[in-house]
Each structure stands twice: as structure tokens, then as C-alpha cells.
Amino acid sequence: MDPSGGLLVVCTANVCRSPLAERVLQQRLGDAVHVRSAGVRAMEGAPMCAVSAHELPEGADPQHVARQVDGAAVRSAQLVVAMEREQRGALVREAPGSQATVFTLREAAALAAALAERGERLPDLAAVARAMHGQRGLVPVPATEPPKRRWYRRPAEPEDPLTIVDGHGGPDDRHREAARQVRMHADRLADALAALLPA
């Protein structure tokens, strides 16, 4: 894929979570930040899934072609946002030395929001990523909603607070919930980046 800086959003197949976050962030941030997306195991050439397309903000373009991420794209991006903790690790292994710019979406939204709440203003996206990295371990990432306990089932393990679990190919309600989580955290990240970056 074209390694051209800006904000890179990554999920597994690049058909569900990352293209949705890409469209939300690009629409909200406009020309201030160039946003693109890719997958660690992309279904090259595939369109966006219907569930994610349904979650798009009004006016966002649903046209999408899935792309595979590579080390050059990770290294060139000023900020990289993955959907899962494991993807974050895979991206850093693909591009050694990039750990200060690679976050999960939930993590990035929490860290950027904490910076924005302090009234920080930063010159560009690279400076935002550096400031976010400096806050790691100091800003709590809100836990996911605990799974409902049913008397006839063993209690489920709580989900990783850094991860938005892939709903693609799973039950419809889980798929819709994953898309809703992506939209919510992408909106939160966009709000924070808009406050942090120059107008």
C-alpha cells in the first residue's frame, strides 16, 4: 500500500472495523489529517461489510477496497491505530521502532482525550502521538461493559479493555455491537484530535 504518512487505521481484514473508523475520522477531521486504513490479513480488494457501512456517518462514502498493511506504511504514519492489542503488537513487529506511534483505538481515544482535557495544543499529528505515548500507563482506559452473567452459564472472562473484538462473521448482535464500539471510539478520538491540532 502507499506509505504516505498521516493516520493509519488497522484491523484484521480491512472490511469492517478499520474502514468504518477511517471514514468517521476523515469526515470529522477533514483536511487537517490524512486518514487511511489497511488490514493485517486483508481480504485484498474486498468492499466494506454491510454492518459497518450502516454505521457510517451521514454523507460518508461507503466505497472501499481492502488493502494489506506493510512495514513501510506503519513506519511512515504519524499515528497508527489498531483495533486489538494483538494487532498493535503485530504492527510493531512489522516495523521495529514504531511502538511510540502505535496504539489501539480504545487506548488512543482515552490518551488523546486526557491531553485535550488539559487544554493541550500541539503542532501536528506526530507531536500528538509523542504526547500520547508519554501518557501510557498514566491514563486509565475505561473497561468494557462486563458480560451479563446467566445462571445457566459459566461467567465469561471480561474482554480486554484495549481491544474492540471483531464481530465480522459472528452473530449479528455481536457484529453490530463491534461496529457501534468502533464508531463511538472513533468519534471520541476525532473530538480529541480536533481539540489538540491547529485549527
BELPETA-V617204 format. One record per pair of residues at least 12 apart in sequence whose C-alpha atoms are under 10 Angstrom apart, sorted by sequence separation. I is the first residue (numbers start at 1). GAP is how many residues later the second one is. D is the distance in whole Angstrom. If there is no record, write none. Layout:
BEGIN
i,gap,d
I,GAP,D
I,GAP,D
END
This chain:
BEGIN
i,gap,d
9,12,7
10,12,9
22,12,10
23,12,8
50,12,9
80,12,10
91,12,10
146,12,6
147,12,8
165,12,9
166,12,6
167,12,8
9,13,6
22,13,6
23,13,9
49,13,9
89,13,9
115,13,9
145,13,8
146,13,8
164,13,10
165,13,6
166,13,9
8,14,8
21,14,9
22,14,6
23,14,9
48,14,7
88,14,6
89,14,9
144,14,8
145,14,8
164,14,6
165,14,10
7,15,9
21,15,9
22,15,6
47,15,9
48,15,7
49,15,9
87,15,10
88,15,6
89,15,10
143,15,9
144,15,7
164,15,9
9,16,10
19,16,10
21,16,8
22,16,10
47,16,7
48,16,6
75,16,9
87,16,9
88,16,6
112,16,8
115,16,8
143,16,8
144,16,8
145,16,9
165,16,9
19,17,8
20,17,9
47,17,5
48,17,7
74,17,7
75,17,9
87,17,8
88,17,10
111,17,10
112,17,9
115,17,8
143,17,8
144,17,6
164,17,7
165,17,10
7,18,9
18,18,9
19,18,6
46,18,8
47,18,5
48,18,8
73,18,10
74,18,8
80,18,9
85,18,8
86,18,9
111,18,9
114,18,9
143,18,5
144,18,9
164,18,7
7,19,9
18,19,6
19,19,8
45,19,8
46,19,5
47,19,6
75,19,9
76,19,10
79,19,9
80,19,9
84,19,9
85,19,6
112,19,8
113,19,10
142,19,7
143,19,8
144,19,9
17,20,10
18,20,7
19,20,10
45,20,5
46,20,5
71,20,7
74,20,8
75,20,6
78,20,10
80,20,9
81,20,8
82,20,7
83,20,9
84,20,6
85,20,10
111,20,9
112,20,6
115,20,9
141,20,7
142,20,9
143,20,10
144,20,9
18,21,8
44,21,7
45,21,5
46,21,8
70,21,8
71,21,9
73,21,10
74,21,6
75,21,8
77,21,9
79,21,9
80,21,6
81,21,6
82,21,6
83,21,5
84,21,8
85,21,10
108,21,9
111,21,6
112,21,10
114,21,9
140,21,10
141,21,7
164,21,10
15,22,10
17,22,10
43,22,9
44,22,5
45,22,7
69,22,9
71,22,9
72,22,9
73,22,9
74,22,10
75,22,8
76,22,9
78,22,10
79,22,5
80,22,5
81,22,5
82,22,4
83,22,6
84,22,9
85,22,10
110,22,9
111,22,8
14,23,7
15,23,9
16,23,10
42,23,10
43,23,6
44,23,5
45,23,9
71,23,5
72,23,7
75,23,6
78,23,7
79,23,6
80,23,6
81,23,5
82,23,6
83,23,8
84,23,10
109,23,10
111,23,9
112,23,9
14,24,5
15,24,8
42,24,6
43,24,7
44,24,6
70,24,7
71,24,5
74,24,7
75,24,10
77,24,8
78,24,9
79,24,8
80,24,8
81,24,5
82,24,9
83,24,10
101,24,10
108,24,7
111,24,7
114,24,10
115,24,10
13,25,8
14,25,4
41,25,10
42,25,6
43,25,8
69,25,9
70,25,8
71,25,9
74,25,10
77,25,9
80,25,9
81,25,9
82,25,9
101,25,8
107,25,9
108,25,9
110,25,10
111,25,7
114,25,7
6,26,9
7,26,7
8,26,9
9,26,7
10,26,9
11,26,8
12,26,8
13,26,5
14,26,8
41,26,9
42,26,5
75,26,9
81,26,9
82,26,9
100,26,10
101,26,10
103,26,9
110,26,10
111,26,10
113,26,10
114,26,9
6,27,6
7,27,6
8,27,6
9,27,6
10,27,6
11,27,7
12,27,5
13,27,7
14,27,8
15,27,8
37,27,10
38,27,9
39,27,7
40,27,9
41,27,7
42,27,8
71,27,10
74,27,9
75,27,10
81,27,7
101,27,9
102,27,8
111,27,9
112,27,10
5,28,9
6,28,5
7,28,5
8,28,5
9,28,5
10,28,5
11,28,5
12,28,5
13,28,5
14,28,5
15,28,7
19,28,9
20,28,8
37,28,10
38,28,6
39,28,6
40,28,6
41,28,8
74,28,8
80,28,9
81,28,10
101,28,6
108,28,10
111,28,6
5,29,8
6,29,6
7,29,6
8,29,5
9,29,6
10,29,5
11,29,6
12,29,5
13,29,4
14,29,7
15,29,9
19,29,7
20,29,9
27,29,10
28,29,9
37,29,8
38,29,5
39,29,5
40,29,6
79,29,9
100,29,7
101,29,7
103,29,9
107,29,9
110,29,7
111,29,8
4,30,9
5,30,9
6,30,8
7,30,8
8,30,8
9,30,8
10,30,7
11,30,8
12,30,6
13,30,5
14,30,8
15,30,9
18,30,9
19,30,9
23,30,10
27,30,8
37,30,7
38,30,5
39,30,5
40,30,8
100,30,7
101,30,10
102,30,10
103,30,9
110,30,7
111,30,8
4,31,10
5,31,9
10,31,10
11,31,8
12,31,9
13,31,8
14,31,10
15,31,7
16,31,9
17,31,9
20,31,10
21,31,9
24,31,9
27,31,10
36,31,10
37,31,9
38,31,5
39,31,9
100,31,9
101,31,9
102,31,9
110,31,6
4,32,9
10,32,10
14,32,8
15,32,6
16,32,6
17,32,9
20,32,6
24,32,7
27,32,9
37,32,8
38,32,9
100,32,8
101,32,7
107,32,9
109,32,9
110,32,8
3,33,10
13,33,9
14,33,9
15,33,4
16,33,6
19,33,8
20,33,7
23,33,7
24,33,7
27,33,7
100,33,6
103,33,10
107,33,9
108,33,9
2,34,10
14,34,8
15,34,6
16,34,8
17,34,10
18,34,9
19,34,9
20,34,9
21,34,10
22,34,10
23,34,8
24,34,10
26,34,9
27,34,9
99,34,9
100,34,9
107,34,6
13,35,10
14,35,9
15,35,9
16,35,8
17,35,7
20,35,7
21,35,9
38,35,9
106,35,7
107,35,9
1,36,10
16,36,6
20,36,6
23,36,10
24,36,8
37,36,10
100,36,10
106,36,8
1,37,8
15,37,8
16,37,8
19,37,10
20,37,9
23,37,6
36,37,10
106,37,10
144,37,10
15,38,10
23,38,7
106,38,10
23,39,8
20,40,10
23,41,10
36,41,10
20,42,9
35,42,10
40,42,10
19,43,9
34,43,10
37,43,9
39,43,9
19,44,10
20,44,10
35,44,10
36,44,10
37,44,9
38,44,10
19,45,7
33,45,10
35,45,10
37,45,10
19,46,9
78,46,9
79,46,7
19,47,8
40,47,7
78,47,6
79,47,7
18,48,10
39,48,9
40,48,10
77,48,9
78,48,5
79,48,10
15,49,8
77,49,9
78,49,9
79,49,8
80,49,9
14,50,9
15,50,8
16,50,10
40,50,8
78,50,9
79,50,6
14,51,8
15,51,6
40,51,8
78,51,7
79,51,9
14,52,5
15,52,9
78,52,9
110,52,10
13,53,7
14,53,7
79,53,10
13,54,8
14,54,8
40,54,10
107,54,8
108,54,9
13,55,8
14,55,9
106,55,8
107,55,6
12,56,9
13,56,10
106,56,6
107,56,9
10,57,10
11,57,10
12,57,10
104,57,10
105,57,8
106,57,7
10,58,9
11,58,9
104,58,6
105,58,8
106,58,8
10,59,8
22,59,10
103,59,9
104,59,7
105,59,8
9,60,10
21,60,9
104,60,9
8,61,9
21,62,10
18,63,9
10,64,10
18,64,8
2,65,10
8,65,8
9,65,10
17,65,9
18,65,7
128,65,8
1,66,7
3,66,9
8,66,7
17,66,7
1,67,7
2,67,9
3,67,9
5,67,10
6,67,10
7,67,9
1,68,7
2,68,9
3,68,9
4,68,9
5,68,7
8,68,9
9,68,10
125,68,8
128,68,7
1,69,7
3,69,6
4,69,7
5,69,8
7,69,9
8,69,6
124,69,10
127,69,10
128,69,8
1,70,10
2,70,8
3,70,4
4,70,10
5,70,8
6,70,8
7,70,6
8,70,8
9,70,9
10,70,7
11,70,9
12,70,9
127,70,9
1,71,8
2,71,7
3,71,8
4,71,10
5,71,5
6,71,5
7,71,6
8,71,6
9,71,6
10,71,6
11,71,6
12,71,8
122,71,10
125,71,9
1,72,7
3,72,8
4,72,6
5,72,4
6,72,5
7,72,5
8,72,5
9,72,5
10,72,5
11,72,5
12,72,9
121,72,10
124,72,9
125,72,7
3,73,6
4,73,7
5,73,6
6,73,7
7,73,6
8,73,6
9,73,6
10,73,7
11,73,7
121,73,10
122,73,9
123,73,8
124,73,6
125,73,10
2,74,10
3,74,7
4,74,10
5,74,8
6,74,9
7,74,8
8,74,8
9,74,8
10,74,9
88,74,10
121,74,7
122,74,6
123,74,6
124,74,7
5,75,10
12,75,8
85,75,8
88,75,10
106,75,9
109,75,10
110,75,9
113,75,7
116,75,9
117,75,8
120,75,8
121,75,5
122,75,6
123,75,6
11,76,7
84,76,9
85,76,9
86,76,10
87,76,9
105,76,10
106,76,9
109,76,6
112,76,9
113,76,7
116,76,6
119,76,8
120,76,6
121,76,6
122,76,7
10,77,8
11,77,9
84,77,9
85,77,6
86,77,9
105,77,8
108,77,9
109,77,7
112,77,7
113,77,9
115,77,8
116,77,8
119,77,8
120,77,9
121,77,7
10,78,9
84,78,7
85,78,6
106,78,10
107,78,9
108,78,9
109,78,9
110,78,8
111,78,9
112,78,9
113,78,8
114,78,8
115,78,9
116,78,9
117,78,9
118,78,10
121,78,10
83,79,8
84,79,4
85,79,9
106,79,6
109,79,6
110,79,8
112,79,9
113,79,5
116,79,6
117,79,9
82,80,10
83,80,6
84,80,6
85,80,10
105,80,7
106,80,8
108,80,9
109,80,4
112,80,6
113,80,8
115,80,9
116,80,6
10,81,9
82,81,9
83,81,6
84,81,7
105,81,7
108,81,7
109,81,8
111,81,9
112,81,7
115,81,8
116,81,10
82,82,9
83,82,8
84,82,9
106,82,9
107,82,10
109,82,9
110,82,9
113,82,9
83,83,8
105,83,10
106,83,9
109,83,7
112,83,9
113,83,9
21,84,9
105,84,8
108,84,10
109,84,9
112,84,8
108,85,10
18,87,10
33,91,9
32,92,9
33,92,8
9,93,10
11,93,10
32,93,9
7,94,10
8,94,9
9,94,10
10,94,9
9,95,9
10,95,9
9,96,8
83,99,8
81,105,10
51,116,10
52,116,9
51,117,9
6,118,10
7,118,8
6,119,7
7,119,9
49,119,8
5,120,10
6,120,9
49,120,10
5,121,10
51,121,9
55,121,9
54,122,9
52,123,9
56,123,9
51,124,7
52,124,8
55,124,7
56,124,10
51,125,6
54,125,9
55,125,7
51,126,10
52,126,9
53,126,9
57,126,9
51,127,10
52,127,6
55,127,9
56,127,8
51,128,7
52,128,9
55,128,7
51,129,10
52,130,9
52,131,9
17,147,9
17,148,9
17,149,8
16,150,8
17,150,9
16,151,9
17,151,9
16,152,7
11,153,10
13,153,10
15,153,9
11,154,10
12,154,8
11,155,8
13,155,9
12,156,10
17,158,10
21,158,9
24,158,9
25,158,9
28,158,9
16,159,9
20,159,8
24,159,7
28,159,8
20,160,10
21,160,10
23,160,10
24,160,10
33,160,9
17,161,8
18,161,10
21,161,6
22,161,10
24,161,10
25,161,6
28,161,10
29,161,7
32,161,10
33,161,10
16,162,9
17,162,6
20,162,7
21,162,6
24,162,6
25,162,7
28,162,6
29,162,9
32,162,8
16,163,8
17,163,10
19,163,10
20,163,7
21,163,9
23,163,9
24,163,7
25,163,10
27,163,9
28,163,8
17,164,9
18,164,8
21,164,8
22,164,8
25,164,8
26,164,9
29,164,8
30,164,10
33,164,9
17,165,6
21,165,6
24,165,10
25,165,6
28,165,10
29,165,7
32,165,8
16,166,9
17,166,9
20,166,9
21,166,8
24,166,8
25,166,9
28,166,8
32,166,8
32,167,8
18,168,10
21,168,10
25,168,9
29,168,10
21,169,10
END
